[in-house]
Amino acid sequence: MEPLTDKEIRASFVNCTKGDAARLKLPLDFAETPWDDLDFLGWVDPGAPLRAHLVVPREDGPLGIALRVPATGRTSAVKSSMCQICLTGHASSGVTLLAAPLAGARGREGNTVGVYVCADLACSLYLRGRRAPKLRGLRHEETLSLEERIARMTGHLDAFLERVTAG
């Protein structure tokens, strides 16, 4: 992923107001973002932990999506869950349901779509082995190449973004 500026990130959001985009807090370690290892930028807002953000590179410029994080509840240490974007298995607390308001008038009416995703939004780093999930038991090895797994992940992400932006 090509590095993005603060201004490019804030201008990319399609499902929140310009004021909301201006107030969002970038990741605390934004200056150290490993751009070469990312297929998209995702983070939980350090100033509002019930909000998360995704910025995905597109041919016509980055596309930003605002997300809501549910209030934390009790999760089982025994159960495991799988991210719907990168298909990484985690202990149940490692995957969370994020809800995205739809873009446009339908979103302003309160309509949302959801996706179960890595709670830290680090899907790209899990695929590349730069971060290890906390998972009880064996981790399943895949026979797909890294490029094939990245293509699968971006396909899942594109399908979610289509649901958010479809008018």
Secondary structure, 3 states (H helix, E strand, C coil): CCCCCHHHHHHCECCCCHHHHHHCCCCCCHHHCCHHHCCCEEEECCCCCCEEEEEECCCCCCEEEEEECCCCCCCCCCCEEECCCCCCEEEHHHEEEEEEECCCHHHHCCCEEEEEEECCCCHHHHHCCCCCCCCCCCCCCCCCCHHHHHHHHHHHHHHHHHHHHCC
